[in-house]
């Protein structure tokens, strides 16, 4: 698992990161809400461990903003606040689970396994990144209240980009994965152009960037 930990107490954040490392996981740390939100919007994680009391933006605001932007990454809200109202606010803001401090290491790991398994079941039918959502069975790409249908080749490309968001994908890999290795290079350029027009139509902040001589990358525009 690759986890984003948004926690303003460095000792707790590092303790969680060390715990994940014992299970073969990795973590990225953010110590305020603004930094954590920016990371969650622009990078891909298996889950987010999110404290409530944070400088800049609190955990409720971070979770709510992520869900409004279409980010479906599972969120484990971790906090010392134990009131029922706080738990309700956390879940209503978009958290998948609410764990109070002090917590058991075993319980924390079990919670992360549970919410990431739930996401894997959803991702069998839906792929999402930033403000985009791709329904695999219906071949429909949506952003906010808009949606557009995709052809078979467009589906192949977009699903590959969504599964590898922020990673540079070479033209050769696209041809191999989407066309089975049998097509001209300009076919890739044509279908990338089709997708870009549809992203513009949807009003998405997500774009397919060309890195000359290297390949393409799906990323969120500033």
N, C-alpha and C positions, 0 to 999 in steps of 0.2 A: 504493500500500500504506500502511496505517496500522499501525505497529509499536510494541509496548511493549518498551522496552529496560530490563532490570533489571541494572544494572552499578554497582558501588560506586566505580569510578574515574571521576569526572566528565569527565575529558579524553577517555577512551575512549568513554564514553556519548555525548558531544557529537559526537565524530568520526563515530560511526556515524549519528547523527541528521543531520549535515551531508551525509554520503554519500547517505543516502536522499533528502534534499531535492534533490540534483542529478538524481535520477531521477523527481522529481515525487511522492515519498512524504512521509509525515509520521510523527512519532514522539512518544511520551510517555515521559518518563524517570522511573525510580525507582532510588534508591541503596541500598535495603536490601530484604531478602527479604519482610518483613511488608508493607511498602507495595506492593511489586510484586505480591504475591499478592492483596491486596485489590483492586488495579486490574484484574488479570486475571480476578477473579471477578465484578466488577461492570460492566465495560465490554467492548466488542467490539473486537477487533483482528484483523488479518489474520495476524499471527504474533507470537511473543515471542522476543526475543533475551535469553538468560538466562545470567548468569555463575554459576559454582559457589560461589566463596568470597564469601559475602555476610554482612553483619551481620544478626542477628535470626533468619532462616531461611536455610539454604544452598540452592543451586540444586536439589539432589536433592530436598529437602523441598518446595520450591515446585512443581516439576514433578509430583511424586507426589500432592500435595494437589489440584492442578488436575485431574489425571486421575481421582482418586477422586470429585471433585465433578461429573464429567461434562463438564468443559471440554475440547473437542477442538481448540482453537486450536493450530496448529503451533508447535513449540518448537525453536529453534536454540540449542543449548547452546554457549556460547563461553567458553573457559577456557584458562589456561596449564598446567593439569594434563594431562599427556600419557600417563600410565600406562594400560595396557590395562584394568586394573580400573576406573579412573575412567570410561573410555569405556563400558564395559559397564554400570556403575551408572547413568550418565546415560541411556543408551538404555532400560534396564530401568525407570527412574523415569518414563519417558514422553516423553523427548525424541525428536524426529524426525531430528535430525542433530546431530553433535558436531564443532565446529570449534575448533582450537587456536590460541592466540595465539603469536607474531604471525601475523596473517592477511592475506591479500590482499584488497583492496577488491573486486576483480572476483569472487573466490571467494565472499565473503560475500554479495554481491548475487545470484550464481548460486544459492547455497544457499537464500536466501529465495524466489527465484522458483520453485525446485523444490518446496519444501515447501508453498507456497501453491497451486501448481497441483495438487498431490496432494489438498489439502483441497477444492478446487473439484470434483474428480471425485467425492469422497465426498459432498459436499453436494448432488449431483444426486439422491441417494436418501435422505439423512439430514440433518435440521436439528437443531442443538443449541444450548443456551444454559444456562449455570449447571448445574443438576442435571437438566435436561430433555433428552430425545432424542425426536425425531419421525421415524418411519419413513414416508416419503411414500407408497410403494407399498402398504404394509399398513394405512395410516391408524391407526397405533398410537402413542400417546404414552406414554413410560415415564420413570420416575424411580427410580433404585436398582433394587430387585428387583420393583417393581410396574409394571403397564402397564394401559392402558385404550384401548378403541377410540373413534374419533371419527367423527362424521357428516361429510357433505360440507361443510356450512357451518362446523362446528367446525374441520375441517381447514383451510379457507380462512382463518379468523381466526387460528388458532394458527400456521400457517406464515407469515402476514404479521407477526405479533408476533415470531416467532423471527428472521425476516430483518431486523427493524428493532428489535431489543432496545435498550432504553434511550431510544428515540425516541418522542415523543408522536405518536400517530396520531389524527387527528380522526375523529368519527363519520361525517362525509361521505366521508372517504377509505375507511373500512371498507365503507361501503355501495357505493361505486364499485368497489372492488377485489373484494369478495366476492359482492355481489349484482348487480353490473353496473349499479348506479345505480337499481335498481327494488325498493325495499322500504320499509317504515315504519321510523322511527327506533327504535321500541320493539322491533323484531325484533333489532336489535343488542344491546340491553340483555338480552333473553331469552337469546341465545346466549352473551353474555359471562358471564351467570349460570351457564349450563351448564358452561362451561369452568372457572370458579372452583370449582365443586363437584368437578369431576374433578381439579383441581390439589390440592384438599384431600384427596381420596381417595388420591391418590398420595403425600401427605406431602411435597410439594415446598416448597422455600423460595422458589420463584419465584411471583410474584403479578401479576395484572393490576390495576393501580391506576387509579382514575378521577380525572382532573383536571377538576374542574367547569368547564363551559363551554369546555373546551379539547379533551379527548379521553381517550385511554387510553394507558397505558405498561406494558410488561412490565419488571419489575424484581425484584431479589433482596431479600427481606426481611432486616433485620438479625437 
